[in-house]
Amino acid sequence: MRRGRRRKPNAIRDRTGKSRGEPESIAPDVLAMRARDLVRDNVSPVHAKDALAGFTLGRLLLRHRADRSDPGSITQQQYDAGDDWSRILRAHARVMGYSLSRPSPSFVMVGTGLSCASDPEQDEVLRIRRKYSDCYVALIEAGALFRGQEKVTGVEVAMICWDVCINNRPISTLSAADYGNLRAGLNALAKVLR
């Protein structure tokens, strides 16, 4: 007679038979809410399980894949630039010691505590700071362009890129000018990050 607990039938196993955990799945109620939100954002609900459907930048790319002429979409190159830029921003925040999120007042009162992570090497800090600076300059310069009769400032371009890539601003709040500024900023970032 065999003792112990039963083997989990759905567990992912390595070649030796050792369990490596349950397969990742998304709860049905979460999928239903995501599908509803996708329809609201003019994205097909069949993408509910797609990781890109979980955030604004990804949804804008899904729109482009469905209809390349959609003015409220971004290309793969623009998506890659925004994704790379968000990684640079997170790395910059980590090495410079600030937070990209807004902590609750109680968390601020308690403090962040000591970090167990080792300090990054000086050359890594300089590399991250240089990339951050290059991207910031590119965004500000992208705003110096004239589009139509209206002059767009670099701050507007940088802020909409920040809102979409970092703050995950809802698509429903984006205007036609926001889409133009976002694409201009992502194009400028793509040139710098090549």
Secondary structure, DSSP 8 states (H G I E B T S, - for coil): ---S----TT--B-TT--B--------HHHHHHHHHHHHHTT--GGGTTSGGGGSHHHHHHHHHHH-TT-TT---HHHHHHHHHHHHHHHHHHHHHT--SS---HHHHHH------S----HHHHHHHHHHHHHHHHHHHHHTTSEETTEE--HHHHHHHHHHHHTS---GGG--HHHHHHHHHHHHHHHHHT-
